[in-house]
Amino acid sequence: MLITAPPAVYPKRICGERIRDRIGSVTHCLPRVRGNMSRLPYVNPADAPAPVRDALQAALPLNFFRVMAHAETAFPDWMRWGGSLLKDLALDPLLREIAILRVAQLSDVTYEWVQHEPIARSVGATEEMIHALGRDEIGDDCFTSDQRIVLRFTTEVVRDVRPPDDTTAALTGLLSPREVVELLMVIGQYMMIARVAAVTDLDVDKPMGAAVYGVRA
């Protein structure tokens, strides 16, 4: 699958975009952010209950957070959960990020890719890795054997739900039980994020990078 040259800016909508046509350095290809075209309105912190308002005010101003804030009772805890997945895991951050980009590519959701490409770079993903992931080439030599196992496992969880025994055996030979469960948490979280972004047609935010959850690059 060939990769096309990135446009000067990302379109602001998810609907109709395909990740394989948009892969490039988001540092130099920032999206336009214009008026609200989402299928759901964005929560105004000033109108939200105190716990939701406090969580939004403590976070970066991402459209995704302002849509998720409609789930008033779950949102503050969900924000803490998201922060834990990016800061407090035993799972290697580079394995975490290539798994997230794999989920974004398989889901064909630009919003998720735009936010996590710079985070992946900040934890060691190379230009070759980014482009291989965008081209659906998870067996490329730019990945180590361990990284290829994680990408294969992620692919099979997303596509098939239950990976074959040989894939699971390879992963459990590489990661501890804690890390395997953490990887599954990451995959599940970002499958959900991709689907919320796609269903609601979120306007694409400019990438916030590692600052999105206060993560240190």
Short mmCIF file of the C-alpha atoms (twelve columns), coordinates in Angstrom:
data_MODEL
# 
_entry.id   MODEL 
# 
loop_
_atom_site.group_PDB 
_atom_site.id 
_atom_site.type_symbol 
_atom_site.label_atom_id 
_atom_site.label_alt_id 
_atom_site.label_comp_id 
_atom_site.label_asym_id 
_atom_site.label_seq_id 
_atom_site.Cartn_x 
_atom_site.Cartn_y 
_atom_site.Cartn_z 
_atom_site.pdbx_PDB_model_num 
ATOM 1   C CA . MET A 1   0.000   0.000   0.000  1 
ATOM 2   C CA . LEU A 2   1.550   3.297   -1.112 1 
ATOM 3   C CA . ILE A 3   1.666   6.323   1.120  1 
ATOM 4   C CA . THR A 4   0.670   9.682   -0.328 1 
ATOM 5   C CA . ALA A 5   2.354   12.960  0.469  1 
ATOM 6   C CA . PRO A 6   0.685   14.687  3.435  1 
ATOM 7   C CA . PRO A 7   -1.361  17.808  2.713  1 
ATOM 8   C CA . ALA A 8   -0.406  21.201  4.078  1 
ATOM 9   C CA . VAL A 9   -3.004  20.811  6.819  1 
ATOM 10  C CA . TYR A 10  -5.174  17.968  8.012  1 
ATOM 11  C CA . PRO A 11  -8.855  18.283  7.183  1 
ATOM 12  C CA . LYS A 12  -10.808 19.091  10.285 1 
ATOM 13  C CA . ARG A 13  -13.216 16.168  10.003 1 
ATOM 14  C CA . ILE A 14  -12.756 12.474  10.660 1 
ATOM 15  C CA . CYS A 15  -15.575 11.446  8.333  1 
ATOM 16  C CA . GLY A 16  -14.232 10.142  5.025  1 
ATOM 17  C CA . GLU A 17  -10.550 10.431  5.919  1 
ATOM 18  C CA . ARG A 18  -8.323  7.403   5.639  1 
ATOM 19  C CA . ILE A 19  -5.184  7.149   7.740  1 
ATOM 20  C CA . ARG A 20  -3.139  5.559   5.003  1 
ATOM 21  C CA . ASP A 21  -3.654  8.750   2.947  1 
ATOM 22  C CA . ARG A 22  -2.715  11.061  5.823  1 
ATOM 23  C CA . ILE A 23  0.459   9.633   7.356  1 
ATOM 24  C CA . GLY A 24  3.180   12.229  7.808  1 
ATOM 25  C CA . SER A 25  4.793   14.341  10.449 1 
ATOM 26  C CA . VAL A 26  1.963   16.007  12.293 1 
ATOM 27  C CA . THR A 27  4.456   18.482  13.678 1 
ATOM 28  C CA . HIS A 28  4.450   20.229  10.303 1 
ATOM 29  C CA . CYS A 29  0.890   19.381  9.213  1 
ATOM 30  C CA . LEU A 30  -1.383  20.804  11.869 1 
ATOM 31  C CA . PRO A 31  -5.133  20.533  11.367 1 
ATOM 32  C CA . ARG A 32  -7.461  23.448  11.053 1 
ATOM 33  C CA . VAL A 33  -9.802  23.782  13.985 1 
ATOM 34  C CA . ARG A 34  -12.933 25.674  13.028 1 
ATOM 35  C CA . GLY A 35  -16.535 25.632  14.165 1 
ATOM 36  C CA . ASN A 36  -18.295 22.740  15.855 1 
ATOM 37  C CA . MET A 37  -19.249 20.111  13.261 1 
ATOM 38  C CA . SER A 38  -19.326 17.162  15.645 1 
ATOM 39  C CA . ARG A 39  -22.443 15.001  15.788 1 
ATOM 40  C CA . LEU A 40  -22.548 15.777  19.512 1 
ATOM 41  C CA . PRO A 41  -22.075 19.194  21.106 1 
ATOM 42  C CA . TYR A 42  -18.928 19.864  23.067 1 
ATOM 43  C CA . VAL A 43  -19.388 20.315  26.805 1 
ATOM 44  C CA . ASN A 44  -18.762 23.857  28.009 1 
ATOM 45  C CA . PRO A 45  -16.860 23.616  31.319 1 
ATOM 46  C CA . ALA A 46  -18.764 26.620  32.643 1 
ATOM 47  C CA . ASP A 47  -22.041 24.713  32.289 1 
ATOM 48  C CA . ALA A 48  -20.794 21.379  33.643 1 
ATOM 49  C CA . PRO A 49  -21.207 19.930  37.167 1 
ATOM 50  C CA . ALA A 50  -18.279 20.743  39.435 1 
ATOM 51  C CA . PRO A 51  -16.415 17.391  39.141 1 
ATOM 52  C CA . VAL A 52  -16.653 17.494  35.337 1 
ATOM 53  C CA . ARG A 53  -15.698 21.156  35.213 1 
ATOM 54  C CA . ASP A 54  -12.671 20.553  37.420 1 
ATOM 55  C CA . ALA A 55  -11.527 17.608  35.277 1 
ATOM 56  C CA . LEU A 56  -11.907 19.607  32.059 1 
ATOM 57  C CA . GLN A 57  -10.112 22.623  33.455 1 
ATOM 58  C CA . ALA A 58  -7.208  20.437  34.583 1 
ATOM 59  C CA . ALA A 59  -6.914  18.879  31.116 1 
ATOM 60  C CA . LEU A 60  -5.744  20.177  27.774 1 
ATOM 61  C CA . PRO A 61  -8.585  21.600  25.637 1 
ATOM 62  C CA . LEU A 62  -9.163  18.591  23.399 1 
ATOM 63  C CA . ASN A 63  -12.466 18.062  21.622 1 
ATOM 64  C CA . PHE A 64  -12.382 14.404  22.619 1 
ATOM 65  C CA . PHE A 65  -12.417 15.293  26.317 1 
ATOM 66  C CA . ARG A 66  -15.279 17.751  25.763 1 
ATOM 67  C CA . VAL A 67  -17.368 15.002  24.159 1 
ATOM 68  C CA . MET A 68  -16.501 12.373  26.749 1 
ATOM 69  C CA . ALA A 69  -17.524 14.854  29.467 1 
ATOM 70  C CA . HIS A 70  -21.177 14.169  28.581 1 
ATOM 71  C CA . ALA A 71  -20.742 10.972  30.648 1 
ATOM 72  C CA . GLU A 72  -20.823 13.117  33.774 1 
ATOM 73  C CA . THR A 73  -20.473 10.493  36.486 1 
ATOM 74  C CA . ALA A 74  -17.816 8.454   34.666 1 
ATOM 75  C CA . PHE A 75  -15.746 11.236  33.128 1 
ATOM 76  C CA . PRO A 76  -13.500 12.300  36.058 1 
ATOM 77  C CA . ASP A 77  -12.525 8.696   36.818 1 
ATOM 78  C CA . TRP A 78  -12.070 7.989   33.119 1 
ATOM 79  C CA . MET A 79  -9.619  10.879  32.868 1 
ATOM 80  C CA . ARG A 80  -7.595  9.456   35.746 1 
ATOM 81  C CA . TRP A 81  -7.712  6.035   34.084 1 
ATOM 82  C CA . GLY A 82  -6.418  7.474   30.808 1 
ATOM 83  C CA . GLY A 83  -3.593  9.213   32.612 1 
ATOM 84  C CA . SER A 84  -2.631  5.974   34.351 1 
ATOM 85  C CA . LEU A 85  -2.389  4.148   31.033 1 
ATOM 86  C CA . LEU A 86  0.077   6.726   29.739 1 
ATOM 87  C CA . LYS A 87  2.120   7.237   32.897 1 
ATOM 88  C CA . ASP A 88  1.903   4.387   35.383 1 
ATOM 89  C CA . LEU A 89  2.360   1.109   33.507 1 
ATOM 90  C CA . ALA A 90  5.157   -1.444  33.621 1 
ATOM 91  C CA . LEU A 91  4.629   -1.885  29.871 1 
ATOM 92  C CA . ASP A 92  7.396   -0.253  27.842 1 
ATOM 93  C CA . PRO A 93  6.171   3.152   26.537 1 
ATOM 94  C CA . LEU A 94  7.354   2.443   22.991 1 
ATOM 95  C CA . LEU A 95  5.455   -0.851  22.891 1 
ATOM 96  C CA . ARG A 96  2.414   0.999   24.245 1 
ATOM 97  C CA . GLU A 97  2.596   3.674   21.575 1 
ATOM 98  C CA . ILE A 98  3.155   1.409   18.585 1 
ATOM 99  C CA . ALA A 99  0.174   -0.635  19.794 1 
ATOM 100 C CA . ILE A 100 -1.934  2.559   19.974 1 
ATOM 101 C CA . LEU A 101 -0.900  3.605   16.458 1 
ATOM 102 C CA . ARG A 102 -1.705  0.095   15.245 1 
ATOM 103 C CA . VAL A 103 -5.195  0.386   16.732 1 
ATOM 104 C CA . ALA A 104 -5.611  3.795   15.069 1 
ATOM 105 C CA . GLN A 105 -4.480  2.431   11.704 1 
ATOM 106 C CA . LEU A 106 -6.710  -0.636  11.903 1 
ATOM 107 C CA . SER A 107 -9.641  1.562   12.951 1 
ATOM 108 C CA . ASP A 108 -8.789  4.091   10.189 1 
ATOM 109 C CA . VAL A 109 -9.290  7.000   12.592 1 
ATOM 110 C CA . THR A 110 -7.145  10.068  11.987 1 
ATOM 111 C CA . TYR A 111 -7.994  11.764  15.301 1 
ATOM 112 C CA . GLU A 112 -6.205  9.091   17.330 1 
ATOM 113 C CA . TRP A 113 -3.221  8.952   14.989 1 
ATOM 114 C CA . VAL A 114 -2.718  12.729  15.028 1 
ATOM 115 C CA . GLN A 115 -2.485  12.814  18.820 1 
ATOM 116 C CA . HIS A 116 -0.295  9.745   19.270 1 
ATOM 117 C CA . GLU A 117 2.228   10.067  16.452 1 
ATOM 118 C CA . PRO A 118 4.203   12.751  18.364 1 
ATOM 119 C CA . ILE A 119 3.864   10.810  21.619 1 
ATOM 120 C CA . ALA A 120 5.252   7.725   19.868 1 
ATOM 121 C CA . ARG A 121 8.161   9.759   18.529 1 
ATOM 122 C CA . SER A 122 8.853   11.148  22.011 1 
ATOM 123 C CA . VAL A 123 9.341   7.625   23.398 1 
ATOM 124 C CA . GLY A 124 11.574  6.385   20.598 1 
ATOM 125 C CA . ALA A 125 9.498   5.564   17.517 1 
ATOM 126 C CA . THR A 126 11.522  6.252   14.376 1 
ATOM 127 C CA . GLU A 127 10.404  7.767   11.088 1 
ATOM 128 C CA . GLU A 128 10.665  4.298   9.553  1 
ATOM 129 C CA . MET A 129 8.388   2.825   12.226 1 
ATOM 130 C CA . ILE A 130 5.779   5.558   11.753 1 
ATOM 131 C CA . HIS A 131 5.651   5.079   7.999  1 
ATOM 132 C CA . ALA A 132 5.655   1.270   8.233  1 
ATOM 133 C CA . LEU A 133 2.690   1.427   10.601 1 
ATOM 134 C CA . GLY A 134 0.912   3.799   8.221  1 
ATOM 135 C CA . ARG A 135 1.534   1.412   5.336  1 
ATOM 136 C CA . ASP A 136 0.220   -1.587  7.306  1 
ATOM 137 C CA . GLU A 137 3.676   -3.198  7.223  1 
ATOM 138 C CA . ILE A 138 4.039   -4.516  10.753 1 
ATOM 139 C CA . GLY A 139 6.591   -7.126  9.702  1 
ATOM 140 C CA . ASP A 140 9.037   -4.483  8.468  1 
ATOM 141 C CA . ASP A 141 12.682  -4.801  9.472  1 
ATOM 142 C CA . CYS A 142 12.523  -1.430  11.240 1 
ATOM 143 C CA . PHE A 143 10.751  -3.245  14.094 1 
ATOM 144 C CA . THR A 144 12.520  -5.598  16.471 1 
ATOM 145 C CA . SER A 145 11.247  -9.135  16.840 1 
ATOM 146 C CA . ASP A 146 9.672   -8.168  20.178 1 
ATOM 147 C CA . GLN A 147 7.894   -5.208  18.603 1 
ATOM 148 C CA . ARG A 148 6.588   -7.391  15.782 1 
ATOM 149 C CA . ILE A 149 5.098   -9.792  18.338 1 
ATOM 150 C CA . VAL A 150 3.282   -6.921  20.082 1 
ATOM 151 C CA . LEU A 151 2.005   -5.576  16.771 1 
ATOM 152 C CA . ARG A 152 0.798   -9.020  15.670 1 
ATOM 153 C CA . PHE A 153 -0.941  -9.553  19.009 1 
ATOM 154 C CA . THR A 154 -2.567  -6.111  18.815 1 
ATOM 155 C CA . THR A 155 -3.756  -6.798  15.279 1 
ATOM 156 C CA . GLU A 156 -5.324  -10.109 16.222 1 
ATOM 157 C CA . VAL A 157 -7.039  -8.691  19.323 1 
ATOM 158 C CA . VAL A 158 -8.597  -5.898  17.254 1 
ATOM 159 C CA . ARG A 159 -9.564  -8.045  14.269 1 
ATOM 160 C CA . ASP A 160 -10.283 -11.433 15.810 1 
ATOM 161 C CA . VAL A 161 -10.846 -10.747 19.536 1 
ATOM 162 C CA . ARG A 162 -8.929  -13.891 20.563 1 
ATOM 163 C CA . PRO A 163 -5.407  -14.268 19.147 1 
ATOM 164 C CA . PRO A 164 -4.236  -17.772 18.200 1 
ATOM 165 C CA . ASP A 165 -2.309  -19.783 20.765 1 
ATOM 166 C CA . ASP A 166 1.033   -19.279 19.016 1 
ATOM 167 C CA . THR A 167 0.723   -15.494 19.123 1 
ATOM 168 C CA . THR A 168 -0.299  -15.517 22.777 1 
ATOM 169 C CA . ALA A 169 2.529   -17.885 23.642 1 
ATOM 170 C CA . ALA A 170 5.019   -15.610 21.905 1 
ATOM 171 C CA . LEU A 171 3.696   -12.595 23.804 1 
ATOM 172 C CA . THR A 172 3.696   -14.302 27.197 1 
ATOM 173 C CA . GLY A 173 7.264   -15.389 26.523 1 
ATOM 174 C CA . LEU A 174 8.130   -11.733 26.063 1 
ATOM 175 C CA . LEU A 175 5.993   -9.881  28.627 1 
ATOM 176 C CA . SER A 176 5.046   -10.535 32.243 1 
ATOM 177 C CA . PRO A 177 1.396   -11.278 33.085 1 
ATOM 178 C CA . ARG A 178 1.121   -7.697  34.366 1 
ATOM 179 C CA . GLU A 179 2.409   -6.295  31.078 1 
ATOM 180 C CA . VAL A 180 0.111   -8.536  29.017 1 
ATOM 181 C CA . VAL A 181 -2.934  -7.280  30.907 1 
ATOM 182 C CA . GLU A 182 -1.703  -3.684  30.629 1 
ATOM 183 C CA . LEU A 183 -1.305  -4.120  26.864 1 
ATOM 184 C CA . LEU A 184 -4.859  -5.440  26.652 1 
ATOM 185 C CA . MET A 185 -6.053  -2.417  28.651 1 
ATOM 186 C CA . VAL A 186 -4.277  -0.084  26.231 1 
ATOM 187 C CA . ILE A 187 -5.707  -1.855  23.184 1 
ATOM 188 C CA . GLY A 188 -9.216  -1.770  24.638 1 
ATOM 189 C CA . GLN A 189 -8.971  1.883   25.669 1 
ATOM 190 C CA . TYR A 190 -7.841  3.038   22.255 1 
ATOM 191 C CA . MET A 191 -10.351 0.881   20.396 1 
ATOM 192 C CA . MET A 192 -13.003 2.722   22.402 1 
ATOM 193 C CA . ILE A 193 -11.428 6.126   21.755 1 
ATOM 194 C CA . ALA A 194 -11.241 5.414   18.019 1 
ATOM 195 C CA . ARG A 195 -14.887 4.460   17.895 1 
ATOM 196 C CA . VAL A 196 -16.079 7.468   19.871 1 
ATOM 197 C CA . ALA A 197 -14.037 9.779   17.623 1 
ATOM 198 C CA . ALA A 198 -15.389 8.156   14.461 1 
ATOM 199 C CA . VAL A 199 -19.027 7.933   15.550 1 
ATOM 200 C CA . THR A 200 -19.150 11.545  16.751 1 
ATOM 201 C CA . ASP A 201 -17.205 12.978  13.776 1 
ATOM 202 C CA . LEU A 202 -14.907 14.965  16.025 1 
ATOM 203 C CA . ASP A 203 -13.143 18.037  14.700 1 
ATOM 204 C CA . VAL A 204 -9.452  17.127  14.601 1 
ATOM 205 C CA . ASP A 205 -7.435  18.932  17.266 1 
ATOM 206 C CA . LYS A 206 -3.860  19.985  16.698 1 
ATOM 207 C CA . PRO A 207 -1.531  17.394  18.253 1 
ATOM 208 C CA . MET A 208 -0.740  17.994  21.915 1 
ATOM 209 C CA . GLY A 209 1.998   15.375  22.127 1 
ATOM 210 C CA . ALA A 210 3.178   14.012  25.448 1 
ATOM 211 C CA . ALA A 211 1.493   16.875  27.294 1 
ATOM 212 C CA . VAL A 212 -1.943  15.366  26.647 1 
ATOM 213 C CA . TYR A 213 -2.032  13.635  30.057 1 
ATOM 214 C CA . GLY A 214 0.924   15.399  31.587 1 
ATOM 215 C CA . VAL A 215 3.223   12.684  30.248 1 
ATOM 216 C CA . ARG A 216 6.902   13.408  30.256 1 
ATOM 217 C CA . ALA A 217 8.557   12.953  26.889 1 
# 
